[in-house]
């Protein structure tokens, strides 16, 4: 079997160029009338645009010839197993580790750790997102196997999220809803989506079009719930620390 890795690459290049061209045009407009950056800085930004163009093009080509086919093939093989419930722990592991390869998640945790001055460690946030996405994959498999409507997951999930917002800090609330977006990045929306379509296509009584989709919505919800829960735990930690500091201050005052 021969594989032409550049089949359809011209269309990918055109799509990426079409997506990046408006951003480049906006930058040029601001450069001419407002920014007036030096030539060296413009060359650096131009090189960044070029690398982004090449990187996105190669990545999307890899998705078309690699991620989508292998995801669907794996889904069909796993879905054909006699004991389908073995997919639950497998799904959790896949969901847990796919976050490590998600570029947008890396950007988020680095920004959070930087802006918070290390108060919110990137590793803890990464593990929180990974556990959340792993549980979301498990829920998506259960939904396929039992034929449960997506609404029975989404409506209660967002109601719980709104309740958790009341008990979490504003900082974690903002991070939580951004986390839901970054967790559904290109890795999740390519490999995992194809995986679930493959599982649904070989599961008796399931329609790949109806049951294979909806996983991305669950993945978007799970990090919101997990990060809000982390915010509540951090809030309790802050209260205990504050009470401890107050007790130490009073003890020091009485000693004097």
Helices and strands as residue ranges (DSSP letters): H 9-30, I 31-35, H 39-62, I 63-67, H 68-79, G 84-86, H 87-98, G 99-101, H 103-115, H 122-146, H 151-167, H 170-182, H 186-187, I 188-192, H 193-202, H 208-211, H 215-255
